Amino acid sequence: MAALRFVFITLPCLAVVGFTCFAAFRARKHEIFKVSAHTCLYFGLTCALVPVGAVVWISSLRARDRVPPTG
């Protein structure tokens, strides 16, 4: 249950934080902030896409169980 809470609640919240940091760092003019902005963007995308990947993986497991055996 704790793993599901982490994947489906905590990671999307961290994705919002990552995208907010990306926007804040992107507004700055200095080059080091641009590097930080891209780091926040990658972090946000990773946190946002892990729950999507988990749903696809779980649905593929369920679909594999439904296929009747041939032969």
BELBELQUI-V794373 format. One line per field, one symbol per residue. psi: psi as a letter, one per 40 degrees, with the letter a starting at -180 (. if undefined). burial: # if it has 16 or more other C-alpha atoms within 10 Angstrom, else .. A space follows every 10 residues. Layout:
psi: ???
burial: ???
//
This chain:
psi: dddddddedd dddddddddd ddddddeidi dddddddddd dddddddded dddddddddd dddddehiii .
burial: ......##.. ##.##.#### ##..##.... ..##.##### ########.. #......... .......... .
//
